[in-house]
Amino acid sequence: MFGLGTPEIILIIIVILVLFGSKKIPEFMQGIGKGIREFKKAASDVEKEVTNPPKKEEEKKPE
């Protein structure tokens, strides 16, 4: 449908650089990386919880 070749991709990169500036792009990418890491960690925690449900503590009888 959309044939993106090398010239189109270069044009898109240039437009992004002009709009955001060279200093904002690394900050933006760093934020995306942190978000992806947090998402993967949360997904991993949920998977662990589903596969290994927490053990119920045995009820202690009063002595």
Contacts in CASP RR format, 6 or more apart in sequence:
PFRMAT RR
TARGET T0000
AUTHOR 0000-0000-0000
METHOD contacts of the structure
MODEL  1
MFGLGTPEIILIIIVILVLFGSKKIPEFMQGIGKGIREFKKAASDVEKEV
TNPPKKEEEKKPE
16 25 0 8 1.000
17 25 0 8 1.000
20 28 0 8 1.000
END
